[in-house]
Amino acid sequence: EPEVGSEGVFRLPQIRHPLLPPERVVANDVRLDGSTHVLVLSGPNAGGKTVLMKAVALAALCVRTGLHVATAPGARVDLVDGLLADIGDEQDLLESLSTFSAHVANLARIVAEASPRTLVVLDEVGQGTDPSEGAALAQAILERLADTGARVVATTHFNLLKEMAGVDGRFLNASFEFDPETLAPTYRMRVGVAG
């Protein structure tokens, strides 16, 4: 049972995705509080970024429905009025939306609706176009979301977004490591380090 507040705090010790078998899941510590608004997750493909991002979102939804969360004791999950997400492919041939334009339309809606009582999860924000343009767009979106006071978990491979934590105190890097000998992902997150 987590502590619940209203200041936008997410303190999730040893969070696990609740649908993964307990004997296979690797638990990680996630913290969004105080001045940290945007958690930028980077690292190898198939390394656990999206799984962790979804676990944080599920924790927020569990609290909204009165359920416990898949963490160690000491968790705090503040209530949010909305969970806004851009995950997957929203291509729509009937509406003439390419993958990228569908993401941009969804991101525009998310930016318009975001508030201090919102959790936003963005998977590979800015992908699907020229990398330099996508990175600049992603930076602008994350900065705007931080300006609104929303809490954000975003996955990325863009170096520009990883560099944001060095110049903007509202951003925090975390990366997923891999075993240097086998080159296999470990699913362990390292806070404060870009992948």
Secondary structure, DSSP 8 states (H G I E B T S, - for coil): --B--SS--EEEEEE--TTS-TTT---EEEEE-TT--EEEEE-STTSSHHHHHHHHHHHHHHHHTT---SS-TT-EE---SEEEEE-S---BTTTTB-HHHHHHHHHHHHHHH--TTEEEEESSTT-SS-HHHHHHHHHHHHHHHHHHT-EEEEE---HHHHHHHHH-TTEEEEEEEE-TTT--EEEEEEET---
